[in-house]
Amino acid sequence: MNTLGSESLKIGRTIYRTNVDAGTDFSALFFSWLKSNDLPAGTPQVARPKTLRLQWQAVCCIRNKEASMQNWTTTVLLSVFLVFQAIAGDSATAQKTKDDAQESTATAISRQLLASQTWPMFRCEVAPTREMKLSVILRYTNMTRILNPEENVSGLVMLCADQGRPVAAIQVYAWDGKVCHELDLLARQPHYTASYERRVKWEPKQIAIDYHQLPNADAPSVQSNRRLRQMKSYARRFACTLTGWNPDNSDRQELRLMPSPLYRYEIADPSQALGSFDGTVFAFAQGTDPETLLLIEAIRDARGEHWEYAFSRATSGGLEATLDGVQVWQAEKDPPMHPRLPHFKYERSLQTD
């Protein structure tokens, strides 16, 4: 007898002798097995059944070597159960192997995305020695767009700040086998550049963001916490829609305002500051994936203190925004991307084993 047959015979004899010969009804063994999904005590240690052949031979050993006719019906039921258990076991094992591989792929890609935050080197052209601060302000997963394992990773939103004020936003994500950095200029003047590997340089020559005074708003409070409450209240007056990429807007979708700002900055001594002295960056998102950024800033100028707002895209899809139900902003679908434009995308191939 070969090794497989010998092992099957041991399993069959142990199952029968330790249960039936001891006075245990064979049906009790079957239902006990259903509950525990494991071999009875005394059974030789074998791996969880992975082949129909081993399990079927074990059943045949019970039927042909030991079982009596009165136990035949239960034996048949046990045979059917073992066959389906083997099928389910093989299917579960295959699915687990597939899930583990996808998880490993997603983990590797997420690691590359996170490491890519060191790629861009920002510089202010009018103050070349001034340090620019680059930070990750959000990690997200967009479940509505997951089509393959490489998309089931955490995207990043990064912000470049100059003396606290946001001057550029970067969406970091994996797409079509590449790590993508999608950059948008947030500064009021095109004085900022970003270099990648010293070969690719983003140097926008114009701005795309347009600030407007916020109507029907109280003057900025002198207290920091009250100014934050003001900005949250004003953000709720806006609504934003992703008009998508299709020419007929069939993929149009209302976006949700994320309740807390992704970023806030304050000038240390606002009483001495001109221009913006406090501000926040809010996001309108698909799930937790930002599609639009809303900037609200407290401004001090010749007119006194007041609030201003501006929108910036965080997607290549079309966008619309309203204030108190009236449209105040629109962004085109698939905007042009170029190193000298305020919207630009840098790509680098994902590393694979």
N, C-alpha and C positions, 0 to 999 in steps of 0.2 A: 504494500500500500504506500502511495506517495505521501509526502509530508502534509500536503493540504488535506488529503483524505484522513490521515491519522489524527490531525488536529480536529477535524470535524467530528470524528468518532468520539474523541475525548470530550468535546463540548456536549455532544448529544447524550452520552452516558452520564456525565455529571449532572446535567439538567434533569434527566429522568430520575436517577437514583437518589439525588439529594432532595427530591420533591415528592415524586409519586411513591417510591418505595418506602418513604418515611410516613406515608399516610396522607400526603397533601394531594388534594384533587388537582388533576392536570389543568382544569379551567382556572383554578386559583392562581396557578403559576402564570397562565396567560395574562390574566388581568393585573397581577402584580407586576408583570413585565411592562404592561401598558402604562402603569403609573410611574414606575421608576426608570423605564427606558434603559435598563442596565442588566447585565448577566447576574444570575443568583450567586450567592456565596459559594465558594469552592470551585467555580468555573475557572479553567486556566486563563491566565492573563493574556489577552489578545487585544490588538488594536480595535477601535470602534469599527464595526463591519463596514467594509468598503466595496465588497464585490458580492454579486448575487450567488456566485458559485459556492463560496465558503458557507454562506448562510443556508443555502438550499441543501448542501450536503449535511449540515448539522441537523436540519429538520428530518432528512431521510434517515439519518442514524437513529433518531428517536423512533421514527415510524417502523423501520425495518429490523432494527436490532433489539429493541426493548418494548416498544409500545404495544399494548393490546388493542383489540378491535373496539373495545368500549371507549378508548381514548382517541380513536381515529378522527372523529369530528373536530375535537379540540385541536388536534395536531394540524389538521388542514387550516383551521383558523389562524393558528400560530404561524404556519407557513406563509399564508397570505400577508399577515402582519409583518413578518421578517422581510418579505420581498419589497413591500412598500417602504419599510424602514430603510432598506438599503438604497432604494431609489431616492428617497428624501434626503438621506445622509449624503449621497454623492452630489445631489443638487445643491444642498447647503454648503458642502465643502467647496464646490466649484464657485458658488456665489461669494463665499468668504474670500477665496483666493482672488477673485476679480475685485471685490471691494478693497482688499488690502493693497492690491496693485494700484487702484485709483487713488486711495488715500496716500500711498507713498509718492505717486506722481504729483498730487495736489500739494503735499508737504514740501516737496522739492521745489516746485514752482513758487509757492508762497515765500520760501526762503530766498529765492532769487529776487523776487519783487521787493522784499524788505531790504536786501543788500543793495538794491539799485538806488536807494535814497542818497547814497554818497556820490552818484554819478555827476549830477549837474554842479557847476561852479558859477555862482552868481556874482555879479559885480555892478556897482553903481558907477556909471561913467563920469558923473560930476564929482564923485568922491571915491576914487579908486581904492583908497586904503581902508575905507569903512567896511566893517565886517557885516556880512549878510547872514541872517539866521535862517536855516532851513530845518523844518520840523514836520513830522507826521501828525496831522490833527484828527485823522479818522482812519479806521480800518473797517471794511465792509465786505459783504457778500451779496450779490444780486441774484437771488434764487430764480427770478423770472427769466433770466437769460442763460441759465446753465444748459448747454447743449452737449457738452463733452467734459471729461474729467479735468482738463486744463482750465476750465472756467470756474470750477468749484473751489476757488481759492479766494483769499482775502485781498481785495484791491485796497489801494491806499489813496488818501488825499493828503498832499503835502502843500505847505505854504512857505514862501520865502518872505521874510520881513526885514525891513530896513528901519532901524530904531523903533521897532515894535509895530510899525504900520505894514500891513500886507501889500506887497507889490507884485506878486505872481502866485498863481495856483498851479499845481501839477496833479493830474489824475494818473495814477500808476496802476496798470492792469495787464493781464496776459491775454493775447489775442492772436490766433493764427500762427502759433509757434513762436511768438515774439513777446518780449517785454516792451510795453509801450509807455512812454511818458508824453502826456498831452498837456501842453503848457498854454496858459492864458495870462495876459498882462492885466493886472489890477491897479497899477499905479496911475496917477493922474497925468504923469509925464513919461514919455518913452526914454527914460534915462537908464534902463536896466538891460543887462545881457546875461546869457547863460551859455557856458561852454561844456561840451561833452567830448571827452577823450582828446581835447585840444584840436580836434578836426572839425567838429560840427559846432557852430556858434549860432545861437538864437539872439538876434539883435533887432527887435521890432522898431520900426521907424515911425509908427503911428499908434495911437491908443484906440481901443475898442470899447472901453467902459465910459459911461456917460453919467455923471452925478447930477441929481436934481434935488432941489429943496423939498422937504417933506411938508405937504400942506396940512393945516389943521392939527398942528402938533405944539405942545407946550415947549417952552425953552428947556434946554438941558438942566437937570437938577444939579445943585452944588454937591450932592452926596453921591458917591460912586454906586452904592447898592440901588439907589432910586433911579439912577440913570440906566442901570441894567434892566430894571423893571420896565422903564419907559421903552427901551429898545425891543424887549420881548413883546410888549403890547403893540408897538407899531408894526413889528414883523407880521403879526396876525392879521393886519389889514390887507396884506398882499396875498395873491393866489397865483399859482404858476401851472402851466400846462405844457407837457411834452407833445408837440405836434408830430414828432417822429421823423421817419425817413421816406415814407411812401408819398408819392405826389398827391394822392387823394386824402391824405391825413387819416387813413383807415387804422393806423397804429397810434392814433391820438390817445393820450392818457393824462389824467389829472395827477399832479404830483402832491405829495404831502409835505408840509412844513415840519422839519425836525424841531422839536420844542425848545431845545437848548442850543445856543450858538456853538459852532465848531471852534471859534476862536474869539478872544477878546483882548484888546490892548488898551492901555491907559498911559498917558504921559505922566511922569512922576509928579510934576508940578503944573497941573492944568491951568492955573491962573496966569502962568507966564508963557503959555504956548499959543502960537497963532496957527491957523489951519485946523486940522482935525486933532482933538485932544482926547477923544475916547471913541471906541468903535467896536463893532462886532461883525462876524461873518456867520450868517445863517445859511441853511441849505434846504432846498426843495428836492425831495428824493423819491426814487422808485424803490420802495422798501427802505433800505439803508444806504442805497447808492445815490450820491448827490448828482443831480442833473443840472441844477442851477444854483449859483451862489448869490445871496443877497447881502450887500454890505450896507450897514447903517452907521453913520458917523456923526458925532457931535462936533460942530464947526464954530470957530471963532474968527470973525473977519470984520471988515469995516461996517457991516450991517449989524454986528452984534453976535449973539450966540443963537444957533439954530441947528436943525437936523437936516442931513442930506442922505440920500440913498442911491444905490446903483446896483445893476444886475450884471452878472458875468456867466457865460455858458460854462458848463462842465460836461458837455457831451457834443457830439457832432450832429445830433438830431435838431430839428426845429423846435423853437420854444416861444411861448407867449406868457406875459405876466400882466396882472391887473392890480390896481390900487383902489380899494373901495368899489370894486366892480367895474372900473374903467380901465381899458387897456393902456399901459404906459410903456411897454417894452416888447420887442419882438426880435428873434434871432433866426437867421436863415438856416435851412437844412444843408448839411455837408459843406461847411464854409471852406474857402481856400486855405491851404496850409503852406507856409513858406517861412524860412528863417528870418525874413524881414517883416513878417506880419505878426499881429498880436496873438494869433492862434497858430500853434505849431505842434507837430508830433515827431518825437524822436523814437526810433525803434532799434532794438538789438535782439538777435536770435537767442531763444532760450537754450540753455545748456542741457544736453541729454546724455544719459549714461551710455 
